[in-house]
Amino acid sequence: MCSFRISGFAAVDITVPRKVYIEAGIVGLTRTYIYINRVDVMGLLVNGTISVSVMSFYMKCLHNILKSAGRADRYGLMCPLTIQSQCSNEDMSLVRNRIGEGGFDCFLLPLYDKGWELMALCPKNGCITWFSCFMKGKKPKKKLTEMIETAFEAYHVVKGMRSNTISKPKWVHPKCCHQDVVDAECGLFVMRHMLEIIKLDIANSFEKVLSMDEPYSENDMDDVRRRWAEGFLEVL
């Protein structure tokens, strides 16, 4: 269980799901919304499974950090629901369209498939970094790999490159620290990885900066929880 306390958070009534808006420009061009309930919040605070709603709201928190740092035009954030496990044609369109928006150097995409994973997509330099936070050595599924590579190719074609001159993107698999990380922990790992990336202003060489020999501390995880909780209080 987390050790921090947020003033006023304990008094928040979340017995009824709260509707929270994700403004246009945060994870896409349109405004959307999510519902956050007590189970979602308790999953975050007491080492339960991180829900898609909690992760989606965290993207809003990260966007606010980027705005404050003047780097909102450097990192593109993607909704955890962008890619479903079946990697459909609709998923492909969502990824391709998002990568084509703006001039972002890097896109952060958390995704869930039996556990949380993270992809850092850098179309400008043709690099994809896969953070396997759930299972040591787990690689992305072939269908997912093909979908992302096709989206990268489409990005470069739109930029004026001929398809026969486009190289396949480089996949990088940094060493993430694992201690038999369970589902309940891998979501916090992904959230912490994203926070580290934007705080350190990394848009490449992720494997050099974020390769880990030691696990994140409980204080590191509490920092993630605190940022989420404070952001949630602000929108209520």
ChimeraX attribute file (.defattr): number of C-alpha atoms within 10 A of each C-alpha:
attribute: neighborCount
match mode: 1-to-1
recipient: residues
	/A:1	11
	/A:2	15
	/A:3	10
	/A:4	12
	/A:5	12
	/A:6	12
	/A:7	10
	/A:8	9
	/A:9	12
	/A:10	9
	/A:11	7
	/A:12	10
	/A:13	11
	/A:14	14
	/A:15	10
	/A:16	10
	/A:17	14
	/A:18	16
	/A:19	13
	/A:20	16
	/A:21	14
	/A:22	19
	/A:23	14
	/A:24	11
	/A:25	15
	/A:26	21
	/A:27	24
	/A:28	19
	/A:29	12
	/A:30	10
	/A:31	12
	/A:32	13
	/A:33	13
	/A:34	15
	/A:35	14
	/A:36	22
	/A:37	16
	/A:38	14
	/A:39	16
	/A:40	20
	/A:41	21
	/A:42	14
	/A:43	15
	/A:44	26
	/A:45	20
	/A:46	12
	/A:47	16
	/A:48	19
	/A:49	23
	/A:50	25
	/A:51	19
	/A:52	20
	/A:53	19
	/A:54	22
	/A:55	24
	/A:56	21
	/A:57	23
	/A:58	23
	/A:59	26
	/A:60	21
	/A:61	21
	/A:62	23
	/A:63	21
	/A:64	16
	/A:65	17
	/A:66	20
	/A:67	12
	/A:68	10
	/A:69	12
	/A:70	10
	/A:71	16
	/A:72	19
	/A:73	13
	/A:74	18
	/A:75	25
	/A:76	28
	/A:77	26
	/A:78	22
	/A:79	25
	/A:80	23
	/A:81	17
	/A:82	18
	/A:83	23
	/A:84	14
	/A:85	14
	/A:86	10
	/A:87	17
	/A:88	14
	/A:89	11
	/A:90	12
	/A:91	18
	/A:92	19
	/A:93	14
	/A:94	19
	/A:95	21
	/A:96	19
	/A:97	15
	/A:98	22
	/A:99	25
	/A:100	18
	/A:101	13
	/A:102	12
	/A:103	13
	/A:104	21
	/A:105	18
	/A:106	23
	/A:107	21
	/A:108	23
	/A:109	24
	/A:110	26
	/A:111	23
	/A:112	20
	/A:113	12
	/A:114	10
	/A:115	19
	/A:116	29
	/A:117	23
	/A:118	24
	/A:119	20
	/A:120	24
	/A:121	27
	/A:122	23
	/A:123	22
	/A:124	14
	/A:125	13
	/A:126	17
	/A:127	21
	/A:128	24
	/A:129	20
	/A:130	23
	/A:131	30
	/A:132	25
	/A:133	27
	/A:134	27
	/A:135	20
	/A:136	15
	/A:137	14
	/A:138	13
	/A:139	12
	/A:140	15
	/A:141	11
	/A:142	8
	/A:143	13
	/A:144	18
	/A:145	14
	/A:146	14
	/A:147	21
	/A:148	18
	/A:149	21
	/A:150	16
	/A:151	21
	/A:152	26
	/A:153	23
	/A:154	19
	/A:155	20
	/A:156	19
	/A:157	15
	/A:158	10
	/A:159	10
	/A:160	9
	/A:161	13
	/A:162	11
	/A:163	11
	/A:164	8
	/A:165	9
	/A:166	14
	/A:167	12
	/A:168	12
	/A:169	19
	/A:170	12
	/A:171	14
	/A:172	16
	/A:173	17
	/A:174	19
	/A:175	19
	/A:176	23
	/A:177	18
	/A:178	20
	/A:179	11
	/A:180	12
	/A:181	17
	/A:182	16
	/A:183	19
	/A:184	19
	/A:185	20
	/A:186	24
	/A:187	30
	/A:188	25
	/A:189	27
	/A:190	23
	/A:191	23
	/A:192	18
	/A:193	19
	/A:194	23
	/A:195	20
	/A:196	14
	/A:197	18
	/A:198	20
	/A:199	13
	/A:200	10
	/A:201	14
	/A:202	17
	/A:203	19
	/A:204	18
	/A:205	12
	/A:206	19
	/A:207	16
	/A:208	10
	/A:209	13
	/A:210	17
	/A:211	14
	/A:212	14
	/A:213	10
	/A:214	10
	/A:215	13
	/A:216	15
	/A:217	9
	/A:218	12
	/A:219	12
	/A:220	14
	/A:221	20
	/A:222	20
	/A:223	16
	/A:224	19
	/A:225	23
	/A:226	17
	/A:227	15
	/A:228	22
	/A:229	20
	/A:230	15
	/A:231	17
	/A:232	20
	/A:233	13
	/A:234	7
	/A:235	10
	/A:236	9
